[in-house]
């Protein structure tokens, strides 16, 4: 048996000597070998596989490095071969994990090189299935019904893949069948199912054999004997509440920590209802870490739990009553990792001296960091001080390289103490640190560095020449002349012109200037490279890119493309009189040289009529009818369309569209001869509008000043008249008479009386032959048109117009007077006419008296105190006088007494205003 096994293993070893080789980037290589290879067996030749010469392995002191210190694989430097140093047992190395591999690194020095080696360990069928017990005692009640299930302990096979356990066979099968179910973890649950009822009286004991067979070649198997004792009647089996219990426990939990409780019930009574709990075929590792209370079913921690060794436990729990009936469940316990391992830093290689001109990325040290925790607790972040010119970068898994990150300057820092910090992701986190000392040798190796590799500059067009548009800045870590930076522009062309004609840079400050104004319509963007050069020997320099974007301004007026405006001919659009609403007349097409919203154009009519026939689309410029054409619409119409852009401030253009409303061309042919074209209309329209606005504004200001001056002057004159009115003497006025007793002229006065005597007015009016003065109502003067106009020629006197001698003016017309009448006009010879000043004073005094009398007496004012001018109406050029009615003739004329002699009468204060009187006068004239 042992000889066959050794031969089999030797054959498999020879077969696996054909190694599958895969080379990865960054110096990785993978081999595959079977387990149980003898010591000294060749794994692979890394010299050939990696292309490394044998003398390089010797001179570089090549060696194998493992993080855990295991020495399964060794390196033969002379032959360049990897060989097995000790026995490799896959089951011991990886346990139940199917993918098993060894990982280690081959390190070379002078210069330092690192190669990662992965060796996959292939399983060999060297383990037979093994049952935990050699014999199983099972008690079954005779009352058990067909279909009752009885759990059997499964076999354990340490192999994996096809070599592991594949099937079970139960013999004999006269009373029982075998039921095998796969578990979530890949294992199998083996149950014995009762096929026919048992009879204790016939047969009290049954003996069965359970065989477990794997899938290897040749196959291996293991057996267990099953002894079944038939018990007396117990017809209720325990029932566990859950088929699967899932729980978790923290690693390093204290002993006796409760994990979970398995609970079952039994419908029997008495001793048959007593249930006991126990683990079924639990491995030694489970029994060492967990314990179950047989009475309560509580599962507690019995030993130290380490997540790094066991991440999950699957335990089968049996609940059994005194009658031998059982039920089973599965308890899955997940171990929760606790951050209990600090990261471990191992410096694999280190250079303590480094020249100042070391290239960026030069490896200073190789560091290995390991953390035995998992998940976030095992994620290690390796870092160093950010202020140092070094950085730490990951190379392979769990490996970091300490490299130079920027230029070194010995004058600034001759030595660096670099502290490498390794922090895991636990909560709270654990960390460790390692300090490395690096000395720097001096050399000039720092080039200027821009703040950005690319700059975006935005400049408005139409800028002023020599305008500073931007400033760039570069820094140099060197000192003295090596840190003096000059800026230069790379020469180039744009549209045939040199870039230097557009942009210049100050060599010392880096300020960028625009040499001339930009035009967005010609140049929208420029791309220029700028160089920063230090003063070292040889000089070092760096470049940056300047992207100059010219921003548009609203500096272009919209251009009308259609209709074309020409002065030599008249072009018009014809609209039929039967056109419906929305009829398309024409479309105004315009463009704008600007871009963006500066080029958004809108259309509108400049001066639309009160009831327009056409409208223009604000966005598309289409001219359409908005109503039906009527007979009142003129044939020829001239529309002025304003095209305006959306800039700030906006610009606009106008276009004249001639439209003829007619059904046929001959109908409008004669009308088109009247179309005129004003060439300078668009240019001079704005000028005339501004000029007209200025003139109207000046006239308005002068008018306001004149009106205010007149009002102030009149107010002062009236105030002066009011103060002197009471002291003016009453001087009677005697108009000049002809020898025959008639007046030479007609005297006509307009009297305006109000409740306020200070607002009354009397003024002479020019003579008119078609008007007579009459008093239709007290206090109101009206002018009435005669039904027939009076002839301008003088007619012979009529007897009807003769007055009796006693009514004529003068001494012959004087009659008896009432007592107290005062001075009587017409008695005695005519006095000398007064002067003009005396006449004006008399008129003003008389008007004031009339107004005061009207205001005092109101509507009850008696006209007997006022001379009746209707009694004597004289016609110029004639000796006839208009005779009054007889009743009036019986009343002698009386002079107007002084205001003081009038009786006091209460009157209302409300009175008509001069404005209302004027309105009534206009109505009477009509």
C-alpha positions in Angstrom: 0.0 0.0 0.0 2.7 2.4 0.9 4.8 1.4 -2.1 1.9 2.1 -4.5 1.2 5.4 -2.9 4.8 6.5 -3.2 4.8 5.4 -6.9 1.7 7.3 -7.5 3.0 10.4 -5.8 6.3 10.2 -7.8 4.4 9.9 -11.1 2.2 12.9 -10.2 5.4 14.8 -9.3 6.9 14.1 -12.7 3.7 15.1 -14.4 3.6 18.4 -12.5 7.2 19.2 -13.3 5.7 20.7 -16.5 5.3 24.1 -15.0 2.8 26.6 -16.3 4.6 30.0 -16.5 2.9 33.4 -16.6 4.9 36.6 -16.5 3.2 39.7 -15.1 4.0 43.3 -15.3 6.3 44.8 -12.6 8.4 41.5 -12.3 5.8 39.0 -11.3 5.9 35.2 -12.2 3.7 32.3 -11.2 4.5 28.5 -11.0 2.3 25.5 -10.3 3.5 22.4 -8.5 1.8 19.4 -6.8 1.9 19.0 -3.1 4.1 16.4 -1.3 7.1 17.0 -3.6 10.4 15.7 -2.2 13.0 18.0 -0.9 15.3 19.3 -3.6 12.7 19.0 -6.3 13.0 21.7 -8.9 10.2 24.2 -9.0 11.4 26.4 -11.9 14.4 28.2 -13.4 13.9 31.9 -12.7 17.1 32.8 -14.5 15.6 31.6 -17.8 12.0 32.7 -17.1 12.9 36.2 -16.0 15.9 36.7 -18.3 18.4 37.2 -15.6 22.0 36.1 -16.0 23.4 33.7 -13.4 26.3 36.0 -12.5 23.7 38.8 -11.8 22.0 36.4 -9.3 25.4 35.9 -7.6 26.6 39.5 -7.7 23.2 40.8 -6.6 23.1 38.4 -3.7 19.7 37.2 -4.8 17.6 35.8 -1.9 14.1 34.7 -1.2 12.1 36.9 1.2 8.8 35.8 2.8 6.7 37.9 5.1 5.9 35.1 7.5 9.5 33.6 7.6 8.5 30.2 6.1 11.1 28.4 4.1 9.2 26.0 1.8 11.1 27.2 -1.3 14.8 27.9 -1.7 17.0 29.6 -4.4 20.0 28.0 -6.0 22.0 31.1 -7.2 24.5 29.0 -9.1 21.9 27.3 -11.3 19.2 30.0 -11.1 16.6 27.4 -9.9 13.9 27.4 -7.3 13.9 24.2 -5.3 11.7 22.6 -2.6 13.4 23.0 0.8 10.8 21.2 3.0 7.7 19.1 2.6 4.6 21.0 1.4 1.3 19.7 2.6 -1.5 21.5 0.9 -4.1 20.5 3.6 -1.8 21.8 6.4 -0.9 24.9 4.5 -4.3 26.0 3.2 -6.8 23.8 4.9 -10.2 23.7 3.1 -9.3 26.6 0.7 -9.3 25.1 -2.8 -6.9 27.8 -4.3 -3.7 27.3 -2.4 -0.5 29.2 -3.2 2.8 30.3 -1.8 3.9 33.9 -2.3 7.4 35.2 -1.8 9.8 37.7 -3.3 13.2 37.4 -4.9 15.4 40.5 -4.0 18.5 41.6 -5.8 20.8 44.4 -4.9 23.3 46.7 -6.7 21.0 47.9 -8.3 18.0 46.9 -6.2 15.4 44.7 -8.1 12.3 43.0 -6.8 10.5 40.1 -8.3 7.2 38.6 -7.0 6.9 34.8 -7.2 3.6 33.0 -6.7 3.5 29.1 -6.6 0.1 27.4 -6.9 0.0 24.2 -4.8 -2.1 21.5 -6.6 -3.9 19.0 -4.5 -3.0 15.2 -4.7 -5.5 12.6 -3.6 -3.6 11.5 -0.6 -6.4 11.6 2.0 -9.3 9.1 2.3 -12.7 10.1 3.7 -12.7 9.6 7.4 -15.8 9.5 9.7 -15.5 11.0 13.2 -16.6 7.7 14.7 -16.1 4.1 13.7 -19.6 3.2 14.9 -22.8 5.1 15.2 -25.5 4.0 17.7 -28.9 5.1 16.8 -32.1 4.6 18.8 -35.4 4.6 16.8 -38.8 4.2 18.2 -40.9 1.5 16.7 -43.7 4.0 16.3 -41.6 6.0 13.8 -43.5 6.6 10.6 -42.1 6.0 7.1 -40.3 9.2 6.0 -38.8 9.9 9.4 -35.3 11.3 9.0 -32.2 10.5 11.1 -29.1 12.6 10.8 -25.8 10.7 10.3 -22.4 12.2 10.7 -20.7 13.0 7.5 -17.2 12.0 6.6 -14.3 14.4 6.3 -11.9 14.5 3.3 -9.0 16.9 3.6 -8.5 17.0 -0.2 -10.2 19.5 -2.4 -11.7 19.5 -5.9 -12.3 16.1 -7.5 -10.2 14.5 -4.8 -12.6 15.4 -2.1 -15.7 13.5 -0.9 -18.2 12.9 -3.7 -20.9 10.4 -2.6 -22.3 8.1 0.1 -23.6 4.5 -0.1 -25.8 2.9 2.6 -26.3 -0.9 2.9 -28.6 -2.7 3.4 -31.6 -0.7 2.2 -34.5 -2.9 3.2 -35.7 -0.5 5.9 -33.8 2.7 5.2 -32.9 5.0 2.3 -30.1 7.5 2.2 -30.8 11.2 1.6 -27.8 13.5 0.9 -28.2 17.3 0.7 -25.5 19.8 -0.2 -24.8 22.6 2.3 -24.0 26.3 1.5 -20.3 25.7 2.4 -19.9 22.9 -0.1 -20.3 20.1 2.5 -23.1 17.5 2.6 -25.8 16.6 5.1 -26.3 12.9 5.3 -29.7 11.6 6.6 -31.1 8.2 6.9 -34.8 8.0 5.9 -37.1 5.3 7.3 -38.6 3.5 4.4 -40.7 0.9 6.1 -42.0 0.8 9.7 -39.9 -1.0 12.4 -41.2 -3.7 14.6 -39.4 -4.2 17.9 -41.1 -7.5 18.5 -39.7 -8.9 15.3 -36.2 -7.3 15.2 -34.8 -5.1 18.0 -31.4 -4.3 16.4 -30.4 -3.4 12.9 -26.9 -3.1 11.5 -26.0 -0.9 8.5 -22.8 0.2 6.8 -22.3 3.8 5.5 -19.5 4.2 2.9 -18.1 7.6 1.8 -16.3 7.7 -1.6 -14.1 10.5 -3.0 -13.5 11.4 -6.7 -9.8 10.8 -6.9 -8.1 8.3 -9.2 -7.8 5.7 -7.8 -10.8 6.3 -5.5 -10.5 6.3 -1.7 -13.3 5.5 0.7 -14.1 5.3 4.4 -16.8 3.4 6.3 -18.8 3.6 9.5 -21.0 1.0 11.2 -24.5 2.0 12.2 -26.2 0.2 15.1 -29.9 0.9 15.3 -31.8 0.0 18.5 -35.6 -0.1 18.1 -37.3 1.5 21.1 -40.7 1.3 22.5 -43.4 3.7 21.3 -42.5 7.4 21.3 -44.4 9.1 18.5 -43.3 12.8 18.9 -39.9 14.0 17.9 -38.3 17.3 19.0 -38.8 20.2 16.6 -36.1 22.9 16.5 -37.5 26.4 15.9 -35.1 27.2 13.1 -33.4 25.1 10.5 -30.4 27.5 10.3 -29.1 29.8 13.0 -26.9 32.7 11.9 -25.0 34.7 14.4 -21.6 36.5 14.8 -19.1 36.8 17.5 -16.1 39.2 18.0 -12.7 37.7 18.0 -11.0 37.7 21.4 -14.4 37.5 23.1 -14.2 36.5 26.7 -14.9 32.9 27.8 -18.5 32.2 28.6 -19.7 34.9 26.2 -23.2 33.8 24.9 -23.2 33.3 21.2 -26.7 32.0 20.5 -29.4 29.7 21.9 -30.9 26.7 20.1 -34.4 26.0 21.1 -36.6 22.9 20.4 -40.0 21.7 21.5 -41.5 18.2 22.0 -45.2 17.5 22.1 -44.7 14.4 24.3 -45.1 14.5 28.0 -43.0 13.1 30.9 -39.6 11.8 30.2 -40.2 11.7 26.5 -40.4 15.5 26.4 -37.0 16.0 28.0 -34.7 17.3 25.3 -31.0 17.4 25.3 -28.7 19.3 22.9 -25.3 18.4 21.7 -22.9 19.0 18.8 -22.9 16.4 16.1 -19.4 15.3 14.9 -17.9 18.8 15.7 -14.2 19.0 14.8 -11.7 19.5 17.6 -11.2 23.2 16.7 -14.9 23.8 17.3 -15.0 21.9 20.5 -12.0 23.9 21.8 -13.7 27.2 21.1 -17.4 26.6 21.8 -19.6 24.7 24.2 -23.3 23.9 24.3 -25.4 23.5 27.4 -27.2 20.2 27.1 -30.3 21.4 29.0 -30.7 24.9 27.7 -29.2 24.8 24.3 -27.0 27.9 24.9 -23.8 28.1 22.9 -21.0 29.9 24.6 -17.4 30.8 23.9 -15.1 28.3 25.4 -11.7 29.4 24.2 -9.8 32.3 22.4 -11.2 33.1 19.0 -8.8 34.4 16.4 -10.2 35.9 13.2 -6.9 35.4 11.4 -7.2 31.6 11.9 -11.0 31.0 11.6 -13.4 33.4 9.9 -16.5 31.2 10.1 -17.8 28.2 12.0 -20.6 25.8 10.9 -21.8 23.5 13.7 -24.5 20.9 13.5 -26.7 20.8 16.7 -28.9 17.8 17.6 -31.9 18.0 19.8 -32.9 14.5 21.2 -35.6 13.5 23.5 -35.6 10.5 25.9 -37.4 8.4 23.4 -34.5 8.7 20.9 -36.3 11.0 18.5 -34.1 13.8 17.2 -34.1 17.0 15.1 -31.1 18.9 13.8 -30.2 22.4 12.8 -27.2 24.2 11.5 -25.5 27.0 13.4 -23.4 29.4 11.3 -21.1 31.6 13.4 -19.3 34.5 11.6 -16.2 35.8 13.4 -16.0 39.6 13.3 -12.5 40.9 13.0 -11.1 43.2 15.7 -8.3 45.5 15.0 -5.8 43.8 17.3 -2.7 43.6 15.0 -0.5 46.6 14.4 1.1 47.1 11.0 4.6 45.7 10.8 7.2 47.7 8.7 10.2 45.9 7.3 13.0 47.8 5.4 14.2 45.4 2.7 16.7 47.8 1.1 17.9 51.3 1.8 20.3 53.9 0.3 21.5 56.3 2.9 23.3 58.7 0.4 21.5 60.4 -2.5 22.9 62.9 -5.0 21.1 66.2 -5.5 20.5 65.6 -9.2 18.8 62.3 -8.6 16.1 61.8 -11.2 12.5 62.0 -10.0 11.3 58.6 -9.0 14.7 57.4 -7.8 14.1 54.5 -5.4 15.6 55.3 -1.9 14.2 52.4 0.0 12.0 49.3 -0.4 9.6 48.8 2.4 7.3 45.8 3.2 4.2 46.5 5.4 2.1 43.6 6.8 -1.1 43.7 8.9 -2.7 40.3 9.9 -6.1 41.8 10.3 -8.7 41.8 7.4 -11.1 44.2 5.8 -10.6 47.8 6.8 -8.6 46.7 9.8 -6.0 45.1 7.4 -5.9 48.0 4.9 -2.7 49.9 5.6 -2.0 53.4 4.5 1.7 54.2 4.3 2.7 57.8 4.3 5.6 60.2 5.0 5.9 63.9 5.8 4.4 66.0 3.0 7.0 68.7 3.4 9.9 66.4 2.3 10.9 66.0 -1.4 10.1 62.3 -1.2 7.0 60.3 -1.6 6.0 56.7 -0.9 4.3 54.8 -3.7 3.0 51.3 -3.8 4.8 48.8 -6.0 3.5 45.3 -5.3 1.0 44.0 -2.8 2.1 45.1 0.7 5.3 46.7 -0.8 6.1 50.4 -1.0 9.0 52.3 -2.6 10.3 55.5 -1.1 11.2 57.6 -4.1 12.2 61.2 -4.8 9.2 63.4 -5.6 10.8 66.7 -6.4 14.3 68.2 -7.0 16.7 68.1 -4.1 18.7 71.1 -2.9 21.6 70.5 -0.6 21.9 74.2 0.2 18.4 74.2 1.5 18.5 70.9 3.3 21.6 68.8 3.5 20.0 65.9 5.3 16.5 64.5 5.6 15.0 62.4 8.4 12.1 60.6 6.8 9.6 59.0 9.1 7.4 56.3 7.4 4.0 56.0 9.1 1.9 52.9 8.6 -1.7 53.3 9.7 -4.5 50.7 9.3 -8.1 51.4 8.8 -9.5 50.1 12.1 -11.5 52.0 14.6 -9.6 52.9 16.6 -6.7 52.6 14.2 -3.3 51.1 15.0 -0.1 52.5 13.6 3.7 52.0 13.5 6.6 54.1 12.2 10.1 53.8 11.0 12.7 56.6 10.6 15.2 56.7 7.7 18.1 59.2 7.5 19.1 60.4 3.9 22.1 62.6 3.2 22.0 64.8 0.1 25.0 65.7 -2.1 24.9 69.1 -3.8 24.3 69.8 -7.6 22.3 72.3 -9.7 19.4 70.3 -10.9 16.2 72.4 -10.3 14.3 73.7 -13.3 11.7 76.4 -13.0 8.1 75.2 -12.5 5.0 77.1 -13.5 2.0 77.2 -11.2 -0.1 75.6 -14.0 0.7 73.9 -17.2 -2.0 75.7 -19.1 -3.5 79.1 -18.6 -6.8 80.3 -20.0 -7.0 84.1 -20.5 -10.1 86.0 -21.5 -9.7 89.4 -23.2 -12.5 91.7 -24.5 -12.1 92.8 -28.0 -11.3 96.4 -28.9 -8.9 96.6 -26.0 -6.3 99.4 -25.7 -2.8 98.7 -27.0 -0.2 97.6 -24.4 -2.9 96.4 -22.1 -1.7 94.1 -19.3 -3.9 91.0 -19.7 -2.3 88.4 -17.5 0.7 87.5 -15.4 2.5 84.1 -15.2 4.8 83.0 -12.4 7.3 80.2 -12.2 9.3 79.1 -9.2 12.8 77.6 -9.0 14.0 75.7 -5.9 17.6 76.7 -6.5 19.4 79.7 -5.1 21.4 82.6 -6.5 21.8 82.8 -10.3 20.2 79.4 -10.8 17.0 80.8 -9.4 16.9 83.9 -11.6 14.0 83.2 -14.1 13.5 84.8 -17.5 10.3 84.5 -19.5 10.2 84.1 -23.3 7.4 83.6 -25.9 7.9 80.9 -28.5 7.7 82.4 -32.0 4.9 81.4 -34.2 2.4 82.8 -36.7 -1.3 83.3 -36.9 -3.0 84.1 -40.2 0.3 84.9 -41.7 1.3 87.4 -38.9 3.8 86.8 -36.2 2.5 86.1 -32.7 4.8 88.7 -31.4 2.7 91.3 -33.1 -0.3 90.2 -30.9 1.3 89.4 -27.5 4.5 90.3 -25.6 5.8 89.3 -22.2 8.0 91.1 -19.7 11.1 89.0 -19.5 11.6 89.7 -15.8 8.1 89.8 -14.3 6.1 87.5 -16.6 3.4 90.1 -17.2 1.7 89.5 -20.6 0.7 92.5 -22.7 -1.6 92.9 -25.7 0.3 94.7 -28.5 -2.7 95.8 -30.4 -6.5 95.7 -30.2 -8.1 92.4 -30.8 -11.0 91.9 -33.2 -13.2 89.0 -32.4 -14.5 88.8 -35.9 -10.9 88.2 -37.1 -9.2 86.4 -34.2 -11.2 84.4 -31.7 -8.4 82.6 -29.9 -4.6 82.3 -29.7 -2.5 79.5 -28.4 1.0 80.5 -27.3 3.8 78.7 -25.5 5.7 80.6 -22.8 9.1 79.4 -21.5 10.6 80.0 -18.1 14.4 79.7 -18.1 16.7 79.9 -15.1 20.3 81.3 -15.0 22.1 78.1 -14.4 24.8 76.5 -16.5 23.5 74.7 -18.5 20.2 76.6 -18.2 17.0 74.7 -17.4 13.6 75.7 -18.6 10.0 74.6 -18.6 7.1 75.5 -20.9 3.4 76.4 -20.3 0.6 77.0 -22.7 -1.4 80.2 -22.9 -4.9 80.0 -24.3 -6.1 83.5 -25.1 -9.8 83.7 -25.8 -11.1 87.0 -27.3 -14.5 87.8 -26.0 -17.1 89.4 -28.3 -18.5 92.9 -27.8 -21.5 94.4 -29.5 -19.6 96.5 -32.1 -21.3 95.4 -35.3 -24.6 96.9 -36.5 -27.1 94.4 -38.0 -26.8 94.2 -41.8 -30.0 93.9 -43.9 -29.7 91.4 -46.7 -33.2 91.5 -48.0 -34.9 93.6 -49.2 -32.0 95.3 -50.9 -32.2 99.1 -50.7 -31.3 100.7 -54.0 -31.7 104.3 -55.1 -32.1 103.6 -58.8 -35.3 101.6 -58.7 -38.4 101.1 -56.6 -39.1 97.6 -55.4 -42.4 96.9 -53.7 -44.3 93.9 -52.4 -47.9 93.5 -53.7 -50.7 92.4 -51.4 -54.1 91.4 -52.9 -57.1 93.0 -51.3 -58.5 89.5 -50.7 -55.5 88.5 -48.6 -56.5 86.6 -45.4 -55.2 87.3 -41.9 -51.6 86.1 -41.6 -50.9 86.5 -45.4 -47.1 86.5 -45.8 -46.1 89.7 -47.6 -42.3 89.4 -47.4 -39.5 88.5 -45.1 -36.8 90.8 -43.8 -33.4 89.0 -43.7 -30.6 90.4 -41.6 -27.3 89.2 -40.1 -25.0 90.5 -37.4 -21.3 90.1 -37.4 -21.2 89.5 -33.7 -21.7 86.2 -31.9 -23.8 85.0 -29.0 -26.6 87.1 -27.7 -25.0 90.1 -29.5 -26.1 88.4 -32.7 -29.6 87.7 -31.6 -31.8 89.9 -33.8 -35.4 91.1 -33.2 -37.7 92.8 -35.7 -40.3 95.5 -35.1 -42.1 98.3 -37.0 -40.8 101.7 -36.3 -44.0 103.7 -36.2 -47.0 101.4 -36.5 -50.4 103.0 -37.3 -53.3 103.2 -34.9 -55.0 100.4 -36.8 -52.1 98.7 -38.5 -52.6 96.4 -41.5 -49.3 94.6 -41.1 -47.1 93.3 -38.4 -43.5 91.9 -38.4 -42.4 88.7 -36.6 -40.2 89.6 -33.7 -37.9 86.6 -34.3 -38.2 85.7 -38.0 -38.7 89.1 -39.6 -41.8 87.9 -41.6 -44.2 90.7 -42.5 -47.8 89.4 -42.4 -51.3 90.9 -42.5 -53.1 91.2 -39.1 -56.5 92.0 -40.5 -58.6 92.0 -43.7 -57.9 94.7 -46.2 -60.6 97.4 -46.4 -61.5 100.1 -48.8 -60.0 102.7 -46.5 -56.5 101.2 -46.7 -54.3 103.2 -49.1 -52.8 101.5 -52.1 -49.2 102.3 -51.4 -47.8 101.9 -47.9 -44.3 102.3 -46.6 -43.2 100.2 -43.7 -40.0 101.0 -41.7 -38.7 97.8 -40.1 -36.2 98.2 -37.3 -33.7 95.3 -36.9 -32.2 95.4 -33.4 -29.6 93.1 -31.8 -29.5 91.9 -28.2 -26.2 93.5 -27.2 -25.6 95.9 -24.3 -26.0 98.6 -25.6 -28.0 97.3 -28.5 -27.4 98.4 -32.1 -30.1 98.6 -34.8 -30.7 99.1 -38.5 -33.8 100.2 -40.4 -35.1 99.1 -43.8 -38.0 100.5 -45.8 -40.4 98.0 -47.3 -42.8 99.4 -49.9 -46.1 97.5 -50.0 -48.9 98.0 -52.6 -52.4 96.9 -51.8 -53.9 95.9 -55.1 -55.2 92.9 -57.1 -53.3 93.6 -60.3 -50.1 95.2 -61.4 -51.6 97.9 -63.8 -53.7 99.1 -60.9 -50.6 100.1 -58.9 -48.4 101.1 -61.8 -49.4 104.8 -61.5 -49.1 104.7 -57.7 -45.5 103.6 -57.8 -44.4 106.8 -59.6 -45.0 108.7 -56.3 -42.6 106.5 -54.3 -39.7 108.6 -53.4 -36.4 107.5 -52.0 -34.7 109.6 -49.5 -31.0 108.6 -49.7 -30.0 110.3 -46.6 -33.2 109.4 -44.6 -31.6 106.8 -42.4 -28.5 109.0 -41.8 -30.3 112.2 -41.0 -33.3 110.8 -39.2 -31.6 110.6 -35.9 -30.1 114.1 -36.3 -33.5 115.7 -37.0 -35.2 113.9 -34.2 -32.6 115.1 -31.7 -32.7 118.7 -33.1 -36.5 118.7 -32.9 -36.4 117.5 -29.3 -33.9 120.2 -28.4 -36.0 123.0 -30.0 -39.3 121.7 -28.4 -37.6 121.5 -25.0 -36.2 125.1 -25.3 -39.6 126.4 -26.4 -41.3 124.7 -23.5 -38.9 126.1 -21.0 -39.2 129.6 -22.4 -43.1 129.3 -22.4 -43.1 128.2 -18.8 -40.9 131.1 -17.8 -43.0 133.6 -19.8 -46.3 132.3 -18.3 -44.9 132.4 -14.8 -43.6 136.0 -15.4 -47.0 137.1 -16.7 -48.8 135.5 -13.8 -46.5 137.2 -11.3 -46.9 140.6 -13.1 -50.7 140.3 -13.2 -50.8 139.2 -9.6 -48.8 142.3 -8.5 -50.9 144.7 -10.6 -54.1 143.3 -9.2 -52.8 143.5 -5.7 -51.8 147.1 -6.4 -55.3 147.9 -7.8 -57.0 146.3 -4.8 -55.1 148.4 -2.4 -55.9 151.6 -4.3 -59.5 150.9 -5.4 -61.2 152.2 -2.3 -59.3 155.6 -2.6 -60.0 156.3 -6.2 -62.5 159.1 -6.9 -65.5 158.5 -9.2 -65.1 160.6 -12.2 -68.0 160.5 -14.6 -67.2 159.9 -18.2 -69.1 161.8 -20.9 -68.5 160.5 -24.3 -68.2 162.9 -27.2 -71.5 163.7 -28.9 -72.3 164.8 -32.4 -74.2 168.0 -33.0 -77.4 166.0 -33.7 -77.2 164.3 -30.3 -75.6 161.0 -31.3 -72.3 159.5 -30.2 -69.4 159.5 -32.6 -68.3 156.0 -31.6 -69.7 152.8 -30.1 -68.3 151.9 -26.7 -68.4 148.2 -25.9 -67.1 146.8 -22.5 -66.9 143.3 -21.2 -67.8 143.0 -17.5 -66.9 139.9 -15.5 -68.4 140.0 -12.0 -67.8 137.4 -9.2 -68.7 137.0 -5.6 -65.2 138.2 -4.8 -65.0 141.8 -5.8 -61.2 141.5 -6.1 -61.6 139.1 -8.9 -64.0 141.2 -11.0 -62.8 142.7 -14.2 -63.9 145.3 -16.8 -62.1 145.7 -20.1 -63.0 147.3 -23.4 -63.7 145.1 -26.5 -63.5 146.0 -30.1 -66.7 147.0 -31.8 -68.6 144.5 -33.8 -71.7 145.2 -35.9 -73.2 141.8 -35.4 -73.4 141.9 -31.6 -75.4 143.9 -29.1 -75.0 144.1 -25.4 -77.9 142.9 -23.3 -78.4 141.9 -19.7 -80.3 138.6 -19.9 -79.7 137.8 -16.2 -78.0 139.8 -13.3 -74.2 139.6 -13.3 -73.8 137.8 -16.6 -72.7 139.4 -19.8 -73.7 137.6 -23.0 -73.2 138.2 -26.7 -75.9 137.3 -29.1 -75.8 137.1 -32.8 -78.3 139.1 -34.7 -80.6 137.2 -37.1 -79.6 139.6 -39.8 -76.3 141.3 -40.3 -76.3 145.1 -40.2 -75.2 146.8 -43.3 -71.9 148.7 -43.2 -73.4 151.5 -45.2 -75.3 154.4 -43.4 -79.1 154.3 -44.0 -81.4 157.2 -43.7 -83.0 157.7 -40.3 -86.2 155.9 -39.5 -89.0 157.4 -37.5 -89.2 154.2 -35.4 -85.7 154.9 -34.1 -86.5 158.4 -33.0 -86.6 159.2 -29.4 -88.8 161.9 -27.9 -87.0 165.0 -26.9 -87.1 164.3 -23.3 -85.2 161.0 -23.8 -82.3 162.4 -25.8 -79.0 163.0 -24.1 -78.0 166.5 -23.3 -80.0 169.4 -21.8 -83.0 168.9 -24.0 -83.4 165.2 -23.0 -83.3 165.8 -19.2 -86.4 164.9 -17.3 -87.6 165.0 -13.7 -85.5 163.0 -11.3 -86.3 161.2 -8.1 -85.3 162.6 -4.8 -81.8 161.7 -3.7 -80.8 160.6 -7.2 -77.6 162.6 -6.9 -75.7 163.8 -9.9 -77.8 163.5 -13.0 -76.2 162.9 -16.3 -77.5 164.9 -19.2 -78.4 168.2 -17.3 -76.8 171.3 -18.4 -74.2 171.7 -21.1 -71.7 168.8 -21.9 -68.6 169.2 -19.8 -65.1 168.8 -21.1 -64.1 165.2 -21.7 -61.8 163.8 -19.0 -58.3 162.6 -19.7 -57.4 158.9 -20.3 -56.2 158.3 -16.8 -59.4 159.7 -15.4 -61.4 157.5 -17.7 -59.5 154.4 -16.6 -59.9 155.3 -12.9 -63.7 155.8 -13.4 -64.1 152.5 -15.2 -62.3 150.6 -12.5 -64.3 152.3 -9.7 -67.5 151.5 -11.5 -66.7 147.9 -12.1 -65.7 147.4 -8.4 -69.0 149.0 -7.3 -71.0 146.7 -9.6 -69.2 143.6 -8.4 -69.6 144.5 -4.7 -73.2 145.2 -5.2 -73.7 141.8 -7.0 -71.8 140.0 -4.3 -73.8 141.8 -1.6 -77.3 141.6 -3.0 -77.1 138.4 -5.0 -80.1 137.4 -7.2 -82.3 140.0 -5.4 -80.2 142.9 -6.7 -82.5 145.6 -8.1 -81.4 146.9 -11.4 -82.9 150.4 -10.7 -79.6 151.5 -9.3 -77.8 150.7 -12.5 -78.3 152.7 -15.6 -80.3 150.8 -18.2 -78.0 150.8 -21.2 -80.8 149.2 -23.2 -82.7 152.5 -23.1 -80.2 154.4 -25.3 -78.6 152.4 -28.0 -76.9 154.5 -30.6 -76.1 153.4 -34.1 -73.0 154.9 -35.6 -73.5 157.2 -38.6 -77.2 157.7 -37.8 -79.2 160.3 -35.8 -81.7 157.6 -34.7 -81.8 156.1 -31.3 -83.4 152.8 -30.2 -86.5 153.6 -28.2 -87.1 151.5 -25.1 -90.5 150.1 -24.1 -93.0 152.5 -22.6 -92.7 151.1 -19.1 -89.1 151.8 -19.1 -89.7 155.2 -20.5 -91.8 156.1 -17.6 -88.9 155.5 -15.2 -86.4 158.3 -15.2 -82.7 157.6 -15.2 -80.9 157.7 -11.9 -77.3 157.9 -11.1 -75.6 154.9 -9.4 -75.4 155.7 -5.7 -72.3 155.0 -3.6 -71.9 151.4 -2.4 -72.5 152.5 1.2 -76.0 153.6 0.5 -77.1 150.2 -0.6 -79.2 148.2 1.8 -77.4 145.2 3.3 -78.8 141.9 2.0 -77.7 138.4 3.0 -76.6 136.4 -0.1 -75.1 133.0 -0.5 -71.3 132.8 -0.9 -71.4 130.4 -3.9 -71.1 132.1 -7.3 -70.1 131.2 -10.8 -66.4 131.4 -11.7 -65.2 133.3 -14.8 -64.5 130.0 -16.5 -68.1 128.8 -16.1 -69.4 132.2 -17.4 -67.2 131.9 -20.5 -68.6 128.4 -21.2 -72.1 129.6 -20.9 -71.3 132.5 -23.2 -70.0 130.1 -25.9 -73.2 128.0 -25.6 -75.3 131.2 -26.1 -73.3 132.1 -29.2 -74.1 128.7 -30.7 
